[in-house]
Amino acid sequence: MRAMILAAGRGERLRPLTDRCPKPLIEVGGKPLITRHIENLAAAGVTALVINLGWLGDRIRGHLGSGEALGVDIAYSQEPPGALETAGGIVQALPLLGAEPFLVVSADVLSDYRYRRLVNRRPPGLAHLVMVDNPPHHPAGDFALRRDRLVRNGERRLTYSGIGVFRPEMFDDLEPGRRALRPVLDRAIEDGRLSGEHYPGLWMDIGTPERLASARTHEWNEQ
């Protein structure tokens, strides 16, 4: 199974830190965020990676190189200025991801979720998302779970973690260009083709200086 790490974002809310350092290279516990993801993916047996690049992407490429030092093989998908958002970035990277389901991880989240739970998973529909409890900055959540199916609304809404497995055909009919992921997920939910699971463990979105400071107070164990 291949994995794509989403690393093209500008990190506006973390400025001025991200004016000189791309968000995926920000360190938590002495390691860049993206290095933690790569090590955890490799530990789960996922060694063929695609990383999309945007703001200061040359620094990410220079830091990681081919991935050999981390035991992985990295292919890069360079995006135009301003980046392509999540779905647009995936569409551009499809030729590098192949014909089989692939794992997607947002570089700016941290969790003790074990990626090996998703390795070689074939979603019954178009995608399988890992959902987490709603953080204070997103109290309304995104979707609800009905057994293992994601629906728009339900007794308890949860937040998409930025971790999931996607089938390439979910993006096959999308034109290249800047495109958000949420409308693509909404369409899959309407068609009843989105599954999910609730992960109650540790998860953090490193999106603001306050959340970064909070993440740095935790001890992040290797997977």
Secondary structure as UniProt FT lines:
FT   STRAND          2..7
FT   HELIX           12..14
FT   TURN            15..16
FT   HELIX           17..20
FT   HELIX           23..25
FT   STRAND          27..28
FT   TURN            29..30
FT   STRAND          31..32
FT   HELIX           33..43
FT   TURN            44..45
FT   STRAND          48..53
FT   TURN            55..56
FT   HELIX           57..64
FT   TURN            65..66
FT   HELIX           68..70
FT   STRAND          73..78
FT   TURN            81..82
FT   HELIX           85..97
FT   STRAND          102..106
FT   TURN            107..108
FT   STRAND          109..111
FT   HELIX           115..117
FT   TURN            118..120
FT   STRAND          127..132
FT   TURN            136..137
FT   TURN            139..140
FT   STRAND          143..146
FT   TURN            147..148
FT   STRAND          149..151
FT   STRAND          157..166
FT   HELIX           168..170
FT   TURN            172..173
FT   HELIX           182..190
FT   TURN            191..192
FT   STRAND          194..199
FT   STRAND          203..205
FT   HELIX           209..215
FT   TURN            216..217
//
